[in-house]
Amino acid sequence: MRKRRSADLFAGAGGWSAGARLSGAVDVTFGLNHWLPAVQTFSANFPDAKVVNCKIETCSPSECGPIDELVASPSCRQHSNGRSDRPIEEQDRAHAWDVVRWLDWHRPEFLKVENVPQFVKWGPCDDEGHAIESERGAFFELWLQAIKLSGYAVEWHKLNAMDFGARTDRERFVLMARKGKRGPVFPEPTHGPGRLPYLSVADCLDLGSPGRPMAGRIKPKTLARVEHGRKRFGDGPFLVKYFGTGISASIDEPLSTLTTKHRHGLVIGDTLRVLTNEEMRKAQGFPDGYIFCGRSDEVTKQIGNSVPPPLSRACCLSVC
């Protein structure tokens, strides 16, 4: 059976494509991203694919050859809760319309789109760049309608990567569409209550590499989280967060959502260190031997922005 040819828009480090390749059902033939370090990572791991380094609004769909599947992860920054109350950059959100442009050009059998769960609230803003509460979701519904009018049966759900074997808790909006009247098939979770147990982050951690002593160098808020963890887990090992609302967490559970910065700290005795990029790679579900290019902070950003490969693998297998 011929593998489906796939194009990955907003490809980043290739998390979705890595999972697609692991499914054994997909041949990744094209990738596009505007950020050079991510493009270099994608090229290193998919050497047979054509990879384009440019902004999607300046790239013609004709750059890509025939495909059976179009995959896209439009920018999520302006939809995410993490952006606080800053004015919304409408041009950034408008990139989702480029997905429809590519869909109309190529007419592949399948479309898959991934984003943050708040993507479904995409709607107009007032003159100061803030969302109009009464019209949240209006642009999202128009975008869905455009895909349907292009001749696709559409369905979307919020899926969590840890339900499909990732060692991190990462909930995402996932849309799948199929050309014609036959609708897409979403994967059934494999892990969780009544299924296989969730995979813990413990197997990703190098517990033989403790950090530096905490005395005199830890901020009060972080120290309070450490003390909270000590009440629960003794001298550890356990996890704390350097920022955000989290307190402490067990290493015997999936890791909380990774971000583009070092967010998680590992406590062993009186030592504390951030998780390494290698530990984060494993938690996100990238296969062993996956190559990341760029400086250390650029690699952290690539991993934190990525789609967990176990999630994409499950979505690709569900339509086989």
N, C-alpha and C positions, 0 to 999 in steps of 0.2 A: 504494500500500500504506500503510495507516494505521501511524503510528509507535506504538511501545509506550509506554504511560503509565507513568512511573517515580516511585516515592517513595524518597527518600534519607534513611534514619535515621542518626543520628550524623553528619550531613552535613558538619560542619566547614566548610572554605572551599569545598567543592564539587568537589574533585579528581575523584571518581568521576563525578559528574554532568557535569563539563566534558568528560571523555572520552566519556561516553555521547552527549552532544550532538554531538561531533565525528564520531561514527560515522554520523550521519544517520538512525539507526534508532530513536531514543528521544526522547520528549518528556518533559522533567522537569516534573512537575506538583506535587510536594510535597517539602519539606525540613524536617528537624527537628534542632535542636541546642540545647544548654543554654547555650552561651557567646555572649554578645551580639555581640562583634566578628566572630565567624565567621558568625553569623546575618545580620549586616549585609552581609558579603561575599557570602554566598549570595544574598541578596535583590537585591543590585546586579547580579549576573550572570544571575539567573533571575527577571526581573521579573514574568513571567506565572505563576510557581509560587506556591502557598500555602506560606508559611514560618512555622513555629511555633518560638518561643523558650521552651523549657522542658525539664525533665528527662524522659527517656522514661518513667520509672515513673509520672509524674503525667499523662501524655498518653494519651487514648483513641485507639485506631485509627480511631474514627469521625470524627476531625478530618480525615482524608484521604479524598478521593473515590475512585472506582473506579480501580484500577491493574492493569497487566499484569505489572509487575515490581517487586519489593521489593528494595532495596539497603540494606545495613547494614554499618557499620564500628564494631562495639562497642569500647568503651575497651580499649586494649592495655597500659595502664601496668602492670597487675598481672601480666601475662604476660611482658613484655619482659625480656630479660637485663639491660638497663640499670638495672633497679630495685635491683640488688645483693641484699643479704640482709635488707632491711627486711621486717617482717611484712606479709602479704598482706591487702588490704582486700577481703573477700569480696563486699560489696555492689557494688563496682565490677565485679568479674568476673561477677556475676549478671545484668548488663545483657544478656548474650547470650540469656537466656531471654525477654527482651522481644521479641526477633526472632521467636521461635516464637509469641508472643501475637499479634503483628501478622500473621504468616503465616496463622494459623488464622482470623483475622477476615476478611482480604481474599481469601484463596485465589487469589493471582495465578498466572499461568502460570510465571513465573520467580522464583527467589530467588538473590541473589548476596551473599556475605558475605566481607569482607576483614579481615585482622588480621595480627599478627606471626606468624612461623612457630612460635613457642613456644606458641601458642594450643592446639595439639593435645595439650599436656601438662597441660591444665586438669584439676585433680583436687582432692581434699579436703586440708585443712590440719590440723595438730595444734592444741592449745590455745594455742600461742604464735604462731600465724599463719604457720607455715612448712609448705611442701609436704611431704606424706608420700610419700617416694620410691617405695615399693612400689605406690602407687595413682595415680601420675601418669597422666593421660589418662582417668581413670574418668568424670569429669563431661563431658568432651568426647564420649566415646562415648554417654553418655546423651542429650546434646544432639543428636547426629547421629540417634539413634534416634527422638527426638521429631519431628524433621523428616520422617523416613521414614514414621512412623506417621500423619503429617498427609497422606500421600498423594503424596509427592514422591520422585522418583529423584534420588539425591545422588551427587556426586563432588567431590573436592577435590584440589588440587595446590599445591605451592610454586612460585610464578612470580616471575621477576625482571623488573622494569620495563625494564632495559636490553636484554633480549631482544626487546622490542617497540618499540624506537625511542626510549626515554627516554635522556637523557644523564646518568643517575645509576644507580648500582648499588643497587637496593632490592628485596630478596627479601621476598615477602609470601605468607601463607596466603590462598588464594582458594577458596571453596566456591561451586559453582553447582548449583542444583537445578531440576528441571522437574516440573510437576504431571503425574502419571500414570506410566506404565511406561517411556516413552521418556526416556532419560537426556540430560543436558546435553552440549554439545559444547564442549570447551576449545580455545582458539586455539593454533595452531602458532607457535613463535618465528619471527621474521622476521630477527633479527640474531644474530650470533655465529659460531662456527666452522662453515664450510660454508655460511654464509648471507651476508647483507649484513654489512659490517663494523660493529662497534659505533660509535655516535656519540660523539664526544669532547665534553668540556665546553668545549674551547677556543672554540667559536663562541658560547658564552654569556658569555664574559668580556670586560670592557672593559679591554683591555691598554694602552690609552692613559691609564689612570687609576691610576698607581702609588700606593702608600701612603706612610707617613711613614718616615723613616730609622729603622733598628732600634737604632742605638747607644744604649745606656743605658736602654732601656725594655722589653726583651724578657726574659722569664723563662728560666732556664737550660734547662728541658726543651724549650721552644719553640725556643730558640737551637740546641740539639743537633739538632733536626729540620731546621732550616734548613741547618745544616752538612752533614747527611746528604744533603739535596737538592742542595747545591752540588757535592758529589762526583759526583752522578749527572747533574745538568743544568746545571752551570756557574752563570752569573748569572741563569738563568731565562729566561722565567717558569716557575715550578713551584708546586705546592701543598703546604702543610703543614697539620697539624691542631693546634688549640690545646689539645686534651685527648683522652684515649682512648689507644689502643694504636698508632695509625698513626704513620708517620715522615714520608715525603715521597711525592709522587705526580706523575706527568706530567699536563699539561693535555691531552694527546692521547688520553686514555682517559676513560671515563665517570667522573663524580664519585662518590666513596664516599658512603654513605648520609647524607642530610641529616637533621638533628635539629631540635628546637625551639629550639636556641640556635645562635649563630654558631660553627661548629666548624672551618670551613676558612679558611685564610689564603693569600693570593696573594703570592708573592715575585717581585719584579722588581729585579734588582741588589741594592742594599743597603736596599730598602724592603719593607715588609710591611703588608698590610691584610686585613681580613675580606672575604669575598664579600658583595656587596650583596644586598638582597632581590630586586632585579631580575635579578641573575645567578642566584640560587637559583630564582626563578620559571621562568626559561628551562630550567635543568637539570632541574627536576621535570617539565617538559613542558606547563605551562599556556600556552594560546594568547596571542599578542600582544593587548593590549587588555583582558586580564582584570583586573578591578578588585579591589583588596584594601582593606579598611577597617580602621581602628584605628591605634594607635601603631606605630612601627617595630618594636618588640619583639613586639607582638601579631601583626604581619604575618609576622615570622620564625617564630613559633610555628605560625601557620596553614599556612605553606608546608611546614615540617618535619613536621607531622602529616598531611599530605595524601596521598591516593592519586595516583600519577603518572597524569595523564590518558591517556598512550599505552597504559598497561596496561589501564585500564577500556575504552578504545575497542576494543582487540583483543577483550576478553571480550564486549563488546556485539555486535560484528560476527560473532563465532563462532556465534551462535544465530540469525542472520538467514536 
